[in-house]
Amino acid sequence: MSNPYEARERGTDKNRLFFFGIVLLLIGVALPILGMAGTIGGMMHSFGELAETENASADSLASGISRSLAATLVAPIIGVVTAVVGVVLMVVARRGRGGQQLEDL
């Protein structure tokens, strides 16, 4: 016979794991949006500096744009990895609750 407190603690751990998976999934969804916001801000900064200088060169503009586009590249990659980890945690937690299968999600 198992201890009812142990079963309750295991259920609580699964609930925490499921909640943590949801949080990671939401972070994964938000990161690409933040990356695009960083890109837009960086582009505005680059073109603002271009407008303020009298002798603007293509090199200075290209440098600012490349820094801005780095946010566009990195944020979605991190977001996808974070979201996948979140979904895996949710599946693991859900399987622990009554033995539900992946198809049930």
BALOBA-1460 file (C-alpha; in Angstrom, 3 decimals):
// residues 105
<rec num="1" residu="m" x="0.000" y="0.000" z="0.000"/>
<rec num="2" residu="s" x="1.439" y="3.362" z="-0.983"/>
<rec num="3" residu="n" x="1.480" y="6.428" z="1.151"/>
<rec num="4" residu="p" x="-1.220" y="8.968" z="0.065"/>
<rec num="5" residu="y" x="1.138" y="11.864" z="0.801"/>
<rec num="6" residu="e" x="3.700" y="10.476" z="-1.641"/>
<rec num="7" residu="a" x="1.045" y="10.266" z="-4.378"/>
<rec num="8" residu="r" x="0.030" y="13.850" z="-3.677"/>
<rec num="9" residu="e" x="3.652" y="15.015" z="-3.867"/>
<rec num="10" residu="r" x="4.170" y="13.179" z="-7.185"/>
<rec num="11" residu="g" x="1.040" y="14.832" z="-8.575"/>
<rec num="12" residu="t" x="2.282" y="18.215" z="-7.432"/>
<rec num="13" residu="d" x="5.642" y="17.606" z="-9.108"/>
<rec num="14" residu="k" x="3.887" y="16.715" z="-12.362"/>
<rec num="15" residu="n" x="1.753" y="19.852" z="-12.103"/>
<rec num="16" residu="r" x="4.881" y="21.958" z="-11.575"/>
<rec num="17" residu="l" x="6.563" y="20.293" z="-14.543"/>
<rec num="18" residu="f" x="3.506" y="20.956" z="-16.702"/>
<rec num="19" residu="f" x="3.370" y="24.600" z="-15.552"/>
<rec num="20" residu="f" x="7.095" y="25.047" z="-16.243"/>
<rec num="21" residu="g" x="6.526" y="23.610" z="-19.724"/>
<rec num="22" residu="i" x="3.765" y="26.155" z="-20.355"/>
<rec num="23" residu="v" x="6.024" y="28.983" z="-19.182"/>
<rec num="24" residu="l" x="8.817" y="27.834" z="-21.511"/>
<rec num="25" residu="l" x="6.353" y="27.559" z="-24.376"/>
<rec num="26" residu="l" x="5.147" y="31.118" z="-23.803"/>
<rec num="27" residu="i" x="8.721" y="32.388" z="-23.628"/>
<rec num="28" residu="g" x="9.463" y="30.547" z="-26.870"/>
<rec num="29" residu="v" x="6.520" y="32.251" z="-28.548"/>
<rec num="30" residu="a" x="7.506" y="35.707" z="-27.266"/>
<rec num="31" residu="l" x="11.205" y="35.579" z="-28.208"/>
<rec num="32" residu="p" x="10.781" y="35.986" z="-31.995"/>
<rec num="33" residu="i" x="8.559" y="39.002" z="-31.377"/>
<rec num="34" residu="l" x="11.203" y="40.536" z="-29.121"/>
<rec num="35" residu="g" x="13.841" y="39.776" z="-31.757"/>
<rec num="36" residu="m" x="11.839" y="41.656" z="-34.356"/>
<rec num="37" residu="a" x="11.421" y="44.572" z="-31.949"/>
<rec num="38" residu="g" x="15.193" y="44.634" z="-31.464"/>
<rec num="39" residu="t" x="15.701" y="44.602" z="-35.217"/>
<rec num="40" residu="i" x="13.320" y="47.494" z="-35.751"/>
<rec num="41" residu="g" x="14.964" y="49.488" z="-32.960"/>
<rec num="42" residu="g" x="18.431" y="48.816" z="-34.364"/>
<rec num="43" residu="m" x="17.387" y="49.817" z="-37.876"/>
<rec num="44" residu="m" x="15.842" y="53.031" z="-36.569"/>
<rec num="45" residu="h" x="19.072" y="53.772" z="-34.707"/>
<rec num="46" residu="s" x="21.205" y="53.064" z="-37.805"/>
<rec num="47" residu="f" x="19.139" y="55.281" z="-40.066"/>
<rec num="48" residu="g" x="18.972" y="57.963" z="-37.368"/>
<rec num="49" residu="e" x="22.760" y="58.070" z="-37.196"/>
<rec num="50" residu="l" x="22.900" y="58.170" z="-40.986"/>
<rec num="51" residu="a" x="20.598" y="61.189" z="-41.052"/>
<rec num="52" residu="e" x="22.677" y="63.042" z="-38.434"/>
<rec num="53" residu="t" x="26.057" y="62.667" z="-40.159"/>
<rec num="54" residu="e" x="27.048" y="64.795" z="-43.095"/>
<rec num="55" residu="n" x="29.513" y="62.367" z="-44.655"/>
<rec num="56" residu="a" x="27.612" y="59.120" z="-44.421"/>
<rec num="57" residu="s" x="29.220" y="56.011" z="-45.808"/>
<rec num="58" residu="a" x="27.763" y="52.687" z="-46.818"/>
<rec num="59" residu="d" x="30.125" y="50.936" z="-44.408"/>
<rec num="60" residu="s" x="28.671" y="52.624" z="-41.340"/>
<rec num="61" residu="l" x="25.123" y="51.872" z="-42.474"/>
<rec num="62" residu="a" x="25.953" y="48.250" z="-43.280"/>
<rec num="63" residu="s" x="27.547" y="47.779" z="-39.858"/>
<rec num="64" residu="g" x="24.450" y="49.002" z="-38.038"/>
<rec num="65" residu="i" x="22.111" y="46.952" z="-40.189"/>
<rec num="66" residu="s" x="24.147" y="43.786" z="-39.678"/>
<rec num="67" residu="r" x="23.995" y="44.247" z="-35.905"/>
<rec num="68" residu="s" x="20.242" y="44.722" z="-36.147"/>
<rec num="69" residu="l" x="19.743" y="41.626" z="-38.250"/>
<rec num="70" residu="a" x="21.664" y="39.511" z="-35.757"/>
<rec num="71" residu="a" x="18.699" y="39.886" z="-33.398"/>
<rec num="72" residu="t" x="16.427" y="38.618" z="-36.159"/>
<rec num="73" residu="l" x="18.565" y="35.514" z="-36.574"/>
<rec num="74" residu="v" x="19.240" y="34.602" z="-32.955"/>
<rec num="75" residu="a" x="15.903" y="35.247" z="-31.220"/>
<rec num="76" residu="p" x="13.766" y="32.816" z="-33.280"/>
<rec num="77" residu="i" x="16.361" y="30.057" z="-32.925"/>
<rec num="78" residu="i" x="16.378" y="30.422" z="-29.148"/>
<rec num="79" residu="g" x="12.587" y="30.719" z="-29.197"/>
<rec num="80" residu="v" x="12.093" y="27.491" z="-31.127"/>
<rec num="81" residu="v" x="14.481" y="25.551" z="-28.879"/>
<rec num="82" residu="t" x="12.764" y="26.927" z="-25.772"/>
<rec num="83" residu="a" x="9.304" y="26.097" z="-27.119"/>
<rec num="84" residu="v" x="10.326" y="22.541" z="-28.017"/>
<rec num="85" residu="v" x="11.714" y="21.976" z="-24.519"/>
<rec num="86" residu="g" x="8.472" y="23.366" z="-23.093"/>
<rec num="87" residu="v" x="6.339" y="21.007" z="-25.176"/>
<rec num="88" residu="v" x="8.502" y="18.028" z="-24.179"/>
<rec num="89" residu="l" x="8.109" y="18.928" z="-20.500"/>
<rec num="90" residu="m" x="4.354" y="19.231" z="-20.939"/>
<rec num="91" residu="v" x="4.172" y="15.823" z="-22.618"/>
<rec num="92" residu="v" x="6.274" y="14.208" z="-19.891"/>
<rec num="93" residu="a" x="4.107" y="15.765" z="-17.185"/>
<rec num="94" residu="r" x="0.899" y="14.796" z="-18.957"/>
<rec num="95" residu="r" x="2.008" y="11.184" z="-19.412"/>
<rec num="96" residu="g" x="2.614" y="11.024" z="-15.696"/>
<rec num="97" residu="r" x="-1.012" y="11.997" z="-15.057"/>
<rec num="98" residu="g" x="-3.016" y="8.873" z="-15.724"/>
<rec num="99" residu="g" x="-0.752" y="7.471" z="-18.450"/>
<rec num="100" residu="q" x="-2.165" y="9.584" z="-21.270"/>
<rec num="101" residu="q" x="-0.523" y="9.160" z="-24.627"/>
<rec num="102" residu="l" x="1.003" y="11.785" z="-26.892"/>
<rec num="103" residu="e" x="-1.982" y="11.588" z="-29.261"/>
<rec num="104" residu="d" x="-4.275" y="12.776" z="-26.469"/>
<rec num="105" residu="l" x="-2.624" y="16.191" z="-26.452"/>
